[in-house]
Amino acid sequence: MECLYVVQVAGGPAEMQPPVQVEEFTVQGTAGEPIQLPIAAGPATGYVWQLEMPTGVHRIGDGPERQVDPKSALGAASGGRLQVTAQAGDYVVSARLARPWQGDLPVRIVRIRLHVEQ
């Protein structure tokens, strides 16, 4: 699935943004236990993950920082993976990586199917 965004700069012509491919993942977990999502907090680039979570799913503190290969460390996500807890059930969590002042222009979109067992 692709999303195409049109950006209108004040007083200027509309600019087409390249389509953002929606990535899809399936994650399994146990009710009441921390569940790591397949996305991590990144370096201080101005981009942050904006999560849309259904009722019954709650974000908790991030997991431990990840070790990053020094050869690819520049700009790599080195923070811990984002974590949630949830009641038993099936959910869909949507995550958009964007600058807070450009929430409608994500550079990455991830849809996570979350299956939580009792």
Backbone as XML, in Angstrom:
<?xml version="1.0"?>
<chain id="A" units="angstrom">
  <residue number="1" name="MET">
    <atom name="N" x="0.851" y="-1.155" z="0.000"/>
    <atom name="CA" x="0.000" y="0.000" z="0.000"/>
    <atom name="C" x="0.904" y="1.227" z="0.000"/>
  </residue>
  <residue number="2" name="GLU">
    <atom name="N" x="0.609" y="2.217" z="-0.819"/>
    <atom name="CA" x="1.382" y="3.441" z="-0.881"/>
    <atom name="C" x="0.504" y="4.622" z="-0.541"/>
  </residue>
  <residue number="3" name="CYS">
    <atom name="N" x="1.113" y="5.648" z="0.050"/>
    <atom name="CA" x="0.426" y="6.892" z="0.348"/>
    <atom name="C" x="1.174" y="7.992" z="-0.367"/>
  </residue>
  <residue number="4" name="LEU">
    <atom name="N" x="0.482" y="8.880" z="-1.060"/>
    <atom name="CA" x="1.100" y="9.991" z="-1.761"/>
    <atom name="C" x="0.657" y="11.271" z="-1.101"/>
  </residue>
  <residue number="5" name="TYR">
    <atom name="N" x="1.610" y="12.141" z="-0.801"/>
    <atom name="CA" x="1.310" y="13.386" z="-0.122"/>
    <atom name="C" x="1.651" y="14.559" z="-1.014"/>
  </residue>
  <residue number="6" name="VAL">
    <atom name="N" x="0.818" y="15.588" z="-0.967"/>
    <atom name="CA" x="1.071" y="16.829" z="-1.693"/>
    <atom name="C" x="1.361" y="17.897" z="-0.645"/>
  </residue>
  <residue number="7" name="VAL">
    <atom name="N" x="2.481" y="18.605" z="-0.829"/>
    <atom name="CA" x="2.880" y="19.632" z="0.113"/>
    <atom name="C" x="2.677" y="20.991" z="-0.537"/>
  </residue>
  <residue number="8" name="GLN">
    <atom name="N" x="1.987" y="21.880" z="0.148"/>
    <atom name="CA" x="1.768" y="23.240" z="-0.337"/>
    <atom name="C" x="2.589" y="24.176" z="0.534"/>
  </residue>
  <residue number="9" name="VAL">
    <atom name="N" x="3.599" y="24.781" z="-0.053"/>
    <atom name="CA" x="4.411" y="25.746" z="0.665"/>
    <atom name="C" x="3.712" y="27.087" z="0.549"/>
  </residue>
  <residue number="10" name="ALA">
    <atom name="N" x="3.628" y="27.822" z="1.663"/>
    <atom name="CA" x="2.917" y="29.100" z="1.670"/>
    <atom name="C" x="3.374" y="29.976" z="0.513"/>
  </residue>
  <residue number="11" name="GLY">
    <atom name="N" x="2.453" y="30.325" z="-0.341"/>
    <atom name="CA" x="2.739" y="31.205" z="-1.463"/>
    <atom name="C" x="3.407" y="30.522" z="-2.645"/>
  </residue>
  <residue number="12" name="GLY">
    <atom name="N" x="3.717" y="29.243" z="-2.521"/>
    <atom name="CA" x="4.419" y="28.550" z="-3.601"/>
    <atom name="C" x="3.568" y="27.456" z="-4.203"/>
  </residue>
  <residue number="13" name="PRO">
    <atom name="N" x="4.073" y="26.816" z="-5.258"/>
    <atom name="CA" x="3.321" y="25.739" z="-5.904"/>
    <atom name="C" x="3.328" y="24.471" z="-5.052"/>
  </residue>
  <residue number="14" name="ALA">
    <atom name="N" x="2.334" y="23.636" z="-5.264"/>
    <atom name="CA" x="2.263" y="22.358" z="-4.552"/>
    <atom name="C" x="3.428" y="21.489" z="-5.001"/>
  </residue>
  <residue number="15" name="GLU">
    <atom name="N" x="4.025" y="20.777" z="-4.056"/>
    <atom name="CA" x="5.163" y="19.913" z="-4.335"/>
    <atom name="C" x="4.763" y="18.479" z="-4.033"/>
  </residue>
  <residue number="16" name="MET">
    <atom name="N" x="5.050" y="17.563" z="-4.938"/>
    <atom name="CA" x="4.696" y="16.161" z="-4.735"/>
    <atom name="C" x="5.770" y="15.488" z="-3.889"/>
  </residue>
  <residue number="17" name="GLN">
    <atom name="N" x="5.358" y="14.819" z="-2.834"/>
    <atom name="CA" x="6.266" y="14.046" z="-2.014"/>
    <atom name="C" x="6.271" y="12.627" z="-2.558"/>
  </residue>
  <residue number="18" name="PRO">
    <atom name="N" x="7.417" y="11.943" z="-2.506"/>
    <atom name="CA" x="7.431" y="10.555" z="-2.986"/>
    <atom name="C" x="6.504" y="9.694" z="-2.137"/>
  </residue>
  <residue number="19" name="PRO">
    <atom name="N" x="5.923" y="8.654" z="-2.727"/>
    <atom name="CA" x="5.019" y="7.794" z="-1.961"/>
    <atom name="C" x="5.777" y="7.095" z="-0.835"/>
  </residue>
  <residue number="20" name="VAL">
    <atom name="N" x="5.077" y="6.885" z="0.268"/>
    <atom name="CA" x="5.650" y="6.193" z="1.422"/>
    <atom name="C" x="5.071" y="4.781" z="1.434"/>
  </residue>
  <residue number="21" name="GLN">
    <atom name="N" x="5.944" y="3.806" z="1.374"/>
    <atom name="CA" x="5.510" y="2.411" z="1.402"/>
    <atom name="C" x="5.102" y="2.042" z="2.827"/>
  </residue>
  <residue number="22" name="VAL">
    <atom name="N" x="3.961" y="1.413" z="2.992"/>
    <atom name="CA" x="3.505" y="0.969" z="4.311"/>
    <atom name="C" x="4.112" y="-0.402" z="4.584"/>
  </residue>
  <residue number="23" name="GLU">
    <atom name="N" x="4.882" y="-0.492" z="5.663"/>
    <atom name="CA" x="5.485" y="-1.758" z="6.064"/>
    <atom name="C" x="4.526" y="-2.468" z="7.018"/>
  </residue>
  <residue number="24" name="GLU">
    <atom name="N" x="4.459" y="-3.791" z="6.927"/>
    <atom name="CA" x="3.553" y="-4.544" z="7.802"/>
    <atom name="C" x="4.327" y="-5.611" z="8.564"/>
  </residue>
  <residue number="25" name="PHE">
    <atom name="N" x="4.026" y="-5.724" z="9.848"/>
    <atom name="CA" x="4.665" y="-6.707" z="10.716"/>
    <atom name="C" x="3.598" y="-7.379" z="11.567"/>
  </residue>
  <residue number="26" name="THR">
    <atom name="N" x="3.887" y="-8.603" z="12.010"/>
    <atom name="CA" x="3.044" y="-9.301" z="12.970"/>
    <atom name="C" x="3.896" y="-9.574" z="14.202"/>
  </residue>
  <residue number="27" name="VAL">
    <atom name="N" x="3.368" y="-9.220" z="15.364"/>
    <atom name="CA" x="4.078" y="-9.395" z="16.628"/>
    <atom name="C" x="3.164" y="-10.165" z="17.577"/>
  </residue>
  <residue number="28" name="GLN">
    <atom name="N" x="3.749" y="-11.112" z="18.325"/>
    <atom name="CA" x="2.985" y="-11.865" z="19.310"/>
    <atom name="C" x="3.508" y="-11.554" z="20.701"/>
  </residue>
  <residue number="29" name="GLY">
    <atom name="N" x="2.620" y="-11.596" z="21.676"/>
    <atom name="CA" x="3.021" y="-11.327" z="23.044"/>
    <atom name="C" x="2.068" y="-11.957" z="24.030"/>
  </residue>
  <residue number="30" name="THR">
    <atom name="N" x="2.346" y="-11.711" z="25.311"/>
    <atom name="CA" x="1.545" y="-12.244" z="26.406"/>
    <atom name="C" x="0.882" y="-11.088" z="27.138"/>
  </residue>
  <residue number="31" name="ALA">
    <atom name="N" x="-0.390" y="-11.258" z="27.483"/>
    <atom name="CA" x="-1.153" y="-10.207" z="28.168"/>
    <atom name="C" x="-0.440" y="-9.751" z="29.434"/>
  </residue>
  <residue number="32" name="GLY">
    <atom name="N" x="-0.358" y="-8.436" z="29.609"/>
    <atom name="CA" x="0.230" y="-7.858" z="30.801"/>
    <atom name="C" x="1.749" y="-7.804" z="30.816"/>
  </residue>
  <residue number="33" name="GLU">
    <atom name="N" x="2.411" y="-8.423" z="29.848"/>
    <atom name="CA" x="3.880" y="-8.428" z="29.768"/>
    <atom name="C" x="4.338" y="-7.401" z="28.723"/>
  </residue>
  <residue number="34" name="PRO">
    <atom name="N" x="5.554" y="-6.835" z="28.879"/>
    <atom name="CA" x="6.063" y="-5.913" z="27.852"/>
    <atom name="C" x="6.195" y="-6.623" z="26.506"/>
  </residue>
  <residue number="35" name="ILE">
    <atom name="N" x="5.748" y="-5.959" z="25.457"/>
    <atom name="CA" x="5.826" y="-6.489" z="24.094"/>
    <atom name="C" x="6.631" y="-5.501" z="23.270"/>
  </residue>
  <residue number="36" name="GLN">
    <atom name="N" x="7.744" y="-5.961" z="22.688"/>
    <atom name="CA" x="8.581" y="-5.079" z="21.882"/>
    <atom name="C" x="8.018" y="-4.969" z="20.473"/>
  </residue>
  <residue number="37" name="LEU">
    <atom name="N" x="7.901" y="-3.735" z="20.007"/>
    <atom name="CA" x="7.463" y="-3.481" z="18.641"/>
    <atom name="C" x="8.687" y="-3.450" z="17.731"/>
  </residue>
  <residue number="38" name="PRO">
    <atom name="N" x="8.519" y="-3.708" z="16.435"/>
    <atom name="CA" x="9.665" y="-3.762" z="15.519"/>
    <atom name="C" x="10.147" y="-2.383" z="15.063"/>
  </residue>
  <residue number="39" name="ILE">
    <atom name="N" x="10.034" y="-1.379" z="15.932"/>
    <atom name="CA" x="10.512" y="-0.036" z="15.637"/>
    <atom name="C" x="11.259" y="0.481" z="16.859"/>
  </residue>
  <residue number="40" name="ALA">
    <atom name="N" x="12.273" y="1.321" z="16.630"/>
    <atom name="CA" x="13.103" y="1.796" z="17.737"/>
    <atom name="C" x="13.163" y="3.311" z="17.748"/>
  </residue>
  <residue number="41" name="ALA">
    <atom name="N" x="13.390" y="3.837" z="18.944"/>
    <atom name="CA" x="13.614" y="5.270" z="19.079"/>
    <atom name="C" x="14.919" y="5.587" z="18.363"/>
  </residue>
  <residue number="42" name="GLY">
    <atom name="N" x="14.948" y="6.706" z="17.660"/>
    <atom name="CA" x="16.122" y="7.031" z="16.864"/>
    <atom name="C" x="16.980" y="8.111" z="17.473"/>
  </residue>
  <residue number="43" name="PRO">
    <atom name="N" x="17.997" y="8.535" z="16.728"/>
    <atom name="CA" x="18.851" y="9.620" z="17.195"/>
    <atom name="C" x="18.082" y="10.938" z="17.149"/>
  </residue>
  <residue number="44" name="ALA">
    <atom name="N" x="18.690" y="11.977" z="17.638"/>
    <atom name="CA" x="18.022" y="13.291" z="17.702"/>
    <atom name="C" x="17.996" y="13.947" z="16.323"/>
  </residue>
  <residue number="45" name="THR">
    <atom name="N" x="17.156" y="13.423" z="15.440"/>
    <atom name="CA" x="17.057" y="13.957" z="14.074"/>
    <atom name="C" x="15.827" y="14.830" z="13.891"/>
  </residue>
  <residue number="46" name="GLY">
    <atom name="N" x="14.973" y="14.885" z="14.901"/>
    <atom name="CA" x="13.730" y="15.634" z="14.778"/>
    <atom name="C" x="12.548" y="14.751" z="14.433"/>
  </residue>
  <residue number="47" name="TYR">
    <atom name="N" x="12.791" y="13.510" z="14.035"/>
    <atom name="CA" x="11.716" y="12.579" z="13.713"/>
    <atom name="C" x="11.349" y="11.780" z="14.954"/>
  </residue>
  <residue number="48" name="VAL">
    <atom name="N" x="10.059" y="11.581" z="15.181"/>
    <atom name="CA" x="9.580" y="10.776" z="16.303"/>
    <atom name="C" x="8.466" y="9.858" z="15.805"/>
  </residue>
  <residue number="49" name="TRP">
    <atom name="N" x="8.300" y="8.748" z="16.493"/>
    <atom name="CA" x="7.217" y="7.823" z="16.170"/>
    <atom name="C" x="5.923" y="8.332" z="16.785"/>
  </residue>
  <residue number="50" name="GLN">
    <atom name="N" x="4.890" y="8.416" z="15.978"/>
    <atom name="CA" x="3.551" y="8.768" z="16.432"/>
    <atom name="C" x="2.719" y="7.495" z="16.323"/>
  </residue>
  <residue number="51" name="LEU">
    <atom name="N" x="2.236" y="7.006" z="17.475"/>
    <atom name="CA" x="1.516" y="5.740" z="17.505"/>
    <atom name="C" x="0.018" y="5.958" z="17.609"/>
  </residue>
  <residue number="52" name="GLU">
    <atom name="N" x="-0.731" y="5.199" z="16.827"/>
    <atom name="CA" x="-2.186" y="5.140" z="16.943"/>
    <atom name="C" x="-2.489" y="3.761" z="17.499"/>
  </residue>
  <residue number="53" name="MET">
    <atom name="N" x="-2.947" y="3.724" z="18.764"/>
    <atom name="CA" x="-3.164" y="2.450" z="19.435"/>
    <atom name="C" x="-4.629" y="2.284" z="19.805"/>
  </residue>
  <residue number="54" name="PRO">
    <atom name="N" x="-5.155" y="1.093" z="19.592"/>
    <atom name="CA" x="-6.548" y="0.845" z="19.969"/>
    <atom name="C" x="-6.705" y="0.731" z="21.482"/>
  </residue>
  <residue number="55" name="THR">
    <atom name="N" x="-7.940" y="0.800" z="21.934"/>
    <atom name="CA" x="-8.261" y="0.606" z="23.348"/>
    <atom name="C" x="-7.739" y="-0.763" z="23.780"/>
  </residue>
  <residue number="56" name="GLY">
    <atom name="N" x="-7.108" y="-0.807" z="24.937"/>
    <atom name="CA" x="-6.568" y="-2.069" z="25.447"/>
    <atom name="C" x="-5.078" y="-2.209" z="25.235"/>
  </residue>
  <residue number="57" name="VAL">
    <atom name="N" x="-4.471" y="-1.305" z="24.458"/>
    <atom name="CA" x="-3.024" y="-1.319" z="24.209"/>
    <atom name="C" x="-2.451" y="-0.032" z="24.789"/>
  </residue>
  <residue number="58" name="HIS">
    <atom name="N" x="-1.355" y="-0.150" z="25.571"/>
    <atom name="CA" x="-0.763" y="1.012" z="26.228"/>
    <atom name="C" x="0.745" y="1.019" z="26.025"/>
  </residue>
  <residue number="59" name="ARG">
    <atom name="N" x="1.293" y="2.176" z="25.678"/>
    <atom name="CA" x="2.732" y="2.301" z="25.524"/>
    <atom name="C" x="3.382" y="2.383" z="26.908"/>
  </residue>
  <residue number="60" name="ILE">
    <atom name="N" x="4.510" y="1.691" z="27.045"/>
    <atom name="CA" x="5.298" y="1.752" z="28.273"/>
    <atom name="C" x="6.696" y="2.233" z="27.890"/>
  </residue>
  <residue number="61" name="GLY">
    <atom name="N" x="7.616" y="2.258" z="28.829"/>
    <atom name="CA" x="8.981" y="2.712" z="28.552"/>
    <atom name="C" x="9.652" y="1.884" z="27.470"/>
  </residue>
  <residue number="62" name="ASP">
    <atom name="N" x="10.576" y="2.516" z="26.767"/>
    <atom name="CA" x="11.303" y="1.821" z="25.703"/>
    <atom name="C" x="12.204" y="0.745" z="26.278"/>
  </residue>
  <residue number="63" name="GLY">
    <atom name="N" x="12.532" y="-0.235" z="25.445"/>
    <atom name="CA" x="13.447" y="-1.297" z="25.847"/>
    <atom name="C" x="14.865" y="-0.761" z="25.948"/>
  </residue>
  <residue number="64" name="PRO">
    <atom name="N" x="15.830" y="-1.619" z="26.325"/>
    <atom name="CA" x="17.217" y="-1.175" z="26.453"/>
    <atom name="C" x="17.784" y="-0.732" z="25.108"/>
  </residue>
  <residue number="65" name="GLU">
    <atom name="N" x="18.785" y="0.174" z="25.166"/>
    <atom name="CA" x="19.412" y="0.645" z="23.933"/>
    <atom name="C" x="20.021" y="-0.525" z="23.190"/>
  </residue>
  <residue number="66" name="ARG">
    <atom name="N" x="19.969" y="-0.407" z="21.863"/>
    <atom name="CA" x="20.501" y="-1.472" z="21.012"/>
    <atom name="C" x="21.941" y="-1.166" z="20.635"/>
  </residue>
  <residue number="67" name="GLN">
    <atom name="N" x="22.729" y="-2.212" z="20.443"/>
    <atom name="CA" x="24.093" y="-2.047" z="19.952"/>
    <atom name="C" x="24.026" y="-1.864" z="18.442"/>
  </residue>
  <residue number="68" name="VAL">
    <atom name="N" x="24.707" y="-0.837" z="17.951"/>
    <atom name="CA" x="24.687" y="-0.536" z="16.520"/>
    <atom name="C" x="26.098" y="-0.680" z="15.970"/>
  </residue>
  <residue number="69" name="ASP">
    <atom name="N" x="26.231" y="-1.281" z="14.791"/>
    <atom name="CA" x="27.519" y="-1.423" z="14.126"/>
    <atom name="C" x="28.093" y="-0.030" z="13.866"/>
  </residue>
  <residue number="70" name="PRO">
    <atom name="N" x="29.302" y="0.258" z="14.370"/>
    <atom name="CA" x="29.873" y="1.595" z="14.197"/>
    <atom name="C" x="29.972" y="2.038" z="12.737"/>
  </residue>
  <residue number="71" name="LYS">
    <atom name="N" x="30.075" y="1.094" z="11.807"/>
    <atom name="CA" x="30.168" y="1.436" z="10.389"/>
    <atom name="C" x="28.866" y="2.031" z="9.861"/>
  </residue>
  <residue number="72" name="SER">
    <atom name="N" x="27.747" y="1.691" z="10.511"/>
    <atom name="CA" x="26.444" y="2.190" z="10.055"/>
    <atom name="C" x="25.752" y="3.028" z="11.116"/>
  </residue>
  <residue number="73" name="ALA">
    <atom name="N" x="26.497" y="3.449" z="12.136"/>
    <atom name="CA" x="25.896" y="4.145" z="13.276"/>
    <atom name="C" x="25.383" y="5.532" z="12.936"/>
  </residue>
  <residue number="74" name="LEU">
    <atom name="N" x="25.982" y="6.226" z="11.985"/>
    <atom name="CA" x="25.572" y="7.586" z="11.670"/>
    <atom name="C" x="24.124" y="7.612" z="11.205"/>
  </residue>
  <residue number="75" name="GLY">
    <atom name="N" x="23.251" y="8.195" z="12.017"/>
    <atom name="CA" x="21.835" y="8.299" z="11.676"/>
    <atom name="C" x="21.014" y="7.056" z="11.977"/>
  </residue>
  <residue number="76" name="ALA">
    <atom name="N" x="21.655" y="5.992" z="12.466"/>
    <atom name="CA" x="20.933" y="4.752" z="12.749"/>
    <atom name="C" x="20.162" y="4.871" z="14.066"/>
  </residue>
  <residue number="77" name="ALA">
    <atom name="N" x="19.060" y="4.144" z="14.149"/>
    <atom name="CA" x="18.279" y="4.113" z="15.390"/>
    <atom name="C" x="19.062" y="3.322" z="16.420"/>
  </residue>
  <residue number="78" name="SER">
    <atom name="N" x="19.471" y="3.982" z="17.491"/>
    <atom name="CA" x="20.259" y="3.303" z="18.514"/>
    <atom name="C" x="19.481" y="3.168" z="19.811"/>
  </residue>
  <residue number="79" name="GLY">
    <atom name="N" x="18.350" y="3.821" z="19.900"/>
    <atom name="CA" x="17.535" y="3.740" z="21.105"/>
    <atom name="C" x="16.899" y="2.372" z="21.236"/>
  </residue>
  <residue number="80" name="GLY">
    <atom name="N" x="16.232" y="2.176" z="22.344"/>
    <atom name="CA" x="15.565" y="0.902" z="22.561"/>
    <atom name="C" x="14.290" y="0.784" z="21.740"/>
  </residue>
  <residue number="81" name="ARG">
    <atom name="N" x="13.865" y="-0.441" z="21.549"/>
    <atom name="CA" x="12.616" y="-0.675" z="20.811"/>
    <atom name="C" x="11.442" y="-0.153" z="21.617"/>
  </residue>
  <residue number="82" name="LEU">
    <atom name="N" x="10.443" y="0.378" z="20.916"/>
    <atom name="CA" x="9.234" y="0.844" z="21.576"/>
    <atom name="C" x="8.506" y="-0.373" z="22.122"/>
  </residue>
  <residue number="83" name="GLN">
    <atom name="N" x="7.878" y="-0.219" z="23.288"/>
    <atom name="CA" x="7.193" y="-1.327" z="23.941"/>
    <atom name="C" x="5.770" y="-0.938" z="24.324"/>
  </residue>
  <residue number="84" name="VAL">
    <atom name="N" x="4.914" y="-1.949" z="24.344"/>
    <atom name="CA" x="3.530" y="-1.776" z="24.764"/>
    <atom name="C" x="3.146" y="-2.927" z="25.686"/>
  </residue>
  <residue number="85" name="THR">
    <atom name="N" x="2.030" y="-2.762" z="26.386"/>
    <atom name="CA" x="1.371" y="-3.870" z="27.067"/>
    <atom name="C" x="-0.051" y="-3.892" z="26.530"/>
  </residue>
  <residue number="86" name="ALA">
    <atom name="N" x="-0.692" y="-5.051" z="26.616"/>
    <atom name="CA" x="-2.051" y="-5.160" z="26.093"/>
    <atom name="C" x="-2.791" y="-6.287" z="26.789"/>
  </residue>
  <residue number="87" name="GLN">
    <atom name="N" x="-4.101" y="-6.187" z="26.730"/>
    <atom name="CA" x="-4.968" y="-7.266" z="27.183"/>
    <atom name="C" x="-4.962" y="-8.331" z="26.085"/>
  </residue>
  <residue number="88" name="ALA">
    <atom name="N" x="-5.401" y="-9.534" z="26.413"/>
    <atom name="CA" x="-5.476" y="-10.590" z="25.405"/>
    <atom name="C" x="-6.392" y="-10.163" z="24.273"/>
  </residue>
  <residue number="89" name="GLY">
    <atom name="N" x="-5.986" y="-10.450" z="23.044"/>
    <atom name="CA" x="-6.790" y="-10.119" z="21.876"/>
    <atom name="C" x="-5.920" y="-9.821" z="20.674"/>
  </residue>
  <residue number="90" name="ASP">
    <atom name="N" x="-6.567" y="-9.404" z="19.597"/>
    <atom name="CA" x="-5.881" y="-9.050" z="18.355"/>
    <atom name="C" x="-6.083" y="-7.565" z="18.095"/>
  </residue>
  <residue number="91" name="TYR">
    <atom name="N" x="-4.996" y="-6.875" z="17.743"/>
    <atom name="CA" x="-5.023" y="-5.429" z="17.565"/>
    <atom name="C" x="-4.207" y="-5.037" z="16.337"/>
  </residue>
  <residue number="92" name="VAL">
    <atom name="N" x="-4.414" y="-3.805" z="15.901"/>
    <atom name="CA" x="-3.576" y="-3.204" z="14.864"/>
    <atom name="C" x="-3.072" y="-1.873" z="15.403"/>
  </residue>
  <residue number="93" name="VAL">
    <atom name="N" x="-1.745" y="-1.738" z="15.447"/>
    <atom name="CA" x="-1.096" y="-0.499" z="15.883"/>
    <atom name="C" x="-0.495" y="0.140" z="14.645"/>
  </residue>
  <residue number="94" name="SER">
    <atom name="N" x="-0.783" y="1.409" z="14.426"/>
    <atom name="CA" x="-0.206" y="2.143" z="13.301"/>
    <atom name="C" x="0.852" y="3.093" z="13.841"/>
  </residue>
  <residue number="95" name="ALA">
    <atom name="N" x="2.013" y="3.108" z="13.199"/>
    <atom name="CA" x="3.116" y="3.970" z="13.620"/>
    <atom name="C" x="3.577" y="4.798" z="12.420"/>
  </residue>
  <residue number="96" name="ARG">
    <atom name="N" x="3.731" y="6.097" z="12.649"/>
    <atom name="CA" x="4.171" y="7.019" z="11.602"/>
    <atom name="C" x="5.401" y="7.757" z="12.104"/>
  </residue>
  <residue number="97" name="LEU">
    <atom name="N" x="6.495" y="7.695" z="11.339"/>
    <atom name="CA" x="7.722" y="8.393" z="11.692"/>
    <atom name="C" x="7.713" y="9.736" z="10.974"/>
  </residue>
  <residue number="98" name="ALA">
    <atom name="N" x="7.594" y="10.807" z="11.759"/>
    <atom name="CA" x="7.484" y="12.146" z="11.173"/>
    <atom name="C" x="8.022" y="13.174" z="12.154"/>
  </residue>
  <residue number="99" name="ARG">
    <atom name="N" x="8.277" y="14.361" z="11.642"/>
    <atom name="CA" x="8.624" y="15.476" z="12.519"/>
    <atom name="C" x="7.335" y="15.948" z="13.173"/>
  </residue>
  <residue number="100" name="PRO">
    <atom name="N" x="7.383" y="16.346" z="14.442"/>
    <atom name="CA" x="6.157" y="16.757" z="15.142"/>
    <atom name="C" x="5.388" y="17.858" z="14.427"/>
  </residue>
  <residue number="101" name="TRP">
    <atom name="N" x="6.055" y="18.751" z="13.756"/>
    <atom name="CA" x="5.385" y="19.848" z="13.056"/>
    <atom name="C" x="4.967" y="19.465" z="11.639"/>
  </residue>
  <residue number="102" name="GLN">
    <atom name="N" x="5.272" y="18.228" z="11.220"/>
    <atom name="CA" x="4.875" y="17.727" z="9.903"/>
    <atom name="C" x="4.239" y="16.343" z="10.042"/>
  </residue>
  <residue number="103" name="GLY">
    <atom name="N" x="3.334" y="16.203" z="11.001"/>
    <atom name="CA" x="2.729" y="14.907" z="11.267"/>
    <atom name="C" x="2.014" y="14.289" z="10.083"/>
  </residue>
  <residue number="104" name="ASP">
    <atom name="N" x="1.587" y="15.119" z="9.142"/>
    <atom name="CA" x="0.883" y="14.605" z="7.968"/>
    <atom name="C" x="1.845" y="14.243" z="6.834"/>
  </residue>
  <residue number="105" name="LEU">
    <atom name="N" x="3.167" y="14.321" z="7.081"/>
    <atom name="CA" x="4.170" y="13.974" z="6.071"/>
    <atom name="C" x="5.171" y="12.955" z="6.621"/>
  </residue>
  <residue number="106" name="PRO">
    <atom name="N" x="4.726" y="11.744" z="6.922"/>
    <atom name="CA" x="5.649" y="10.757" z="7.485"/>
    <atom name="C" x="6.675" y="10.299" z="6.457"/>
  </residue>
  <residue number="107" name="VAL">
    <atom name="N" x="7.861" y="9.919" z="6.947"/>
    <atom name="CA" x="8.880" y="9.341" z="6.076"/>
    <atom name="C" x="8.836" y="7.819" z="6.137"/>
  </residue>
  <residue number="108" name="ARG">
    <atom name="N" x="8.102" y="7.299" z="7.119"/>
    <atom name="CA" x="7.941" y="5.848" z="7.258"/>
    <atom name="C" x="6.613" y="5.581" z="7.947"/>
  </residue>
  <residue number="109" name="ILE">
    <atom name="N" x="5.898" y="4.570" z="7.459"/>
    <atom name="CA" x="4.630" y="4.148" z="8.062"/>
    <atom name="C" x="4.714" y="2.643" z="8.306"/>
  </residue>
  <residue number="110" name="VAL">
    <atom name="N" x="4.384" y="2.236" z="9.529"/>
    <atom name="CA" x="4.435" y="0.818" z="9.885"/>
    <atom name="C" x="3.091" y="0.416" z="10.476"/>
  </residue>
  <residue number="111" name="ARG">
    <atom name="N" x="2.527" y="-0.672" z="9.975"/>
    <atom name="CA" x="1.295" y="-1.238" z="10.521"/>
    <atom name="C" x="1.680" y="-2.549" z="11.202"/>
  </residue>
  <residue number="112" name="ILE">
    <atom name="N" x="1.359" y="-2.641" z="12.503"/>
    <atom name="CA" x="1.761" y="-3.799" z="13.297"/>
    <atom name="C" x="0.521" y="-4.553" z="13.751"/>
  </residue>
  <residue number="113" name="ARG">
    <atom name="N" x="0.402" y="-5.785" z="13.314"/>
    <atom name="CA" x="-0.685" y="-6.659" z="13.773"/>
    <atom name="C" x="-0.181" y="-7.311" z="15.062"/>
  </residue>
  <residue number="114" name="LEU">
    <atom name="N" x="-0.893" y="-7.067" z="16.132"/>
    <atom name="CA" x="-0.465" y="-7.508" z="17.451"/>
    <atom name="C" x="-1.413" y="-8.600" z="17.937"/>
  </residue>
  <residue number="115" name="HIS">
    <atom name="N" x="-0.871" y="-9.790" z="18.175"/>
    <atom name="CA" x="-1.657" y="-10.913" z="18.702"/>
    <atom name="C" x="-1.174" y="-11.171" z="20.116"/>
  </residue>
  <residue number="116" name="VAL">
    <atom name="N" x="-2.084" y="-10.974" z="21.088"/>
    <atom name="CA" x="-1.719" y="-11.110" z="22.501"/>
    <atom name="C" x="-2.514" y="-12.262" z="23.103"/>
  </residue>
  <residue number="117" name="GLU">
    <atom name="N" x="-1.768" y="-13.215" z="23.685"/>
    <atom name="CA" x="-2.387" y="-14.374" z="24.317"/>
    <atom name="C" x="-2.426" y="-14.197" z="25.826"/>
  </residue>
  <residue number="118" name="GLN">
    <atom name="N" x="-3.364" y="-14.882" z="26.464"/>
    <atom name="CA" x="-3.558" y="-14.819" z="27.922"/>
    <atom name="C" x="-2.383" y="-15.393" z="28.652"/>
  </residue>
</chain>
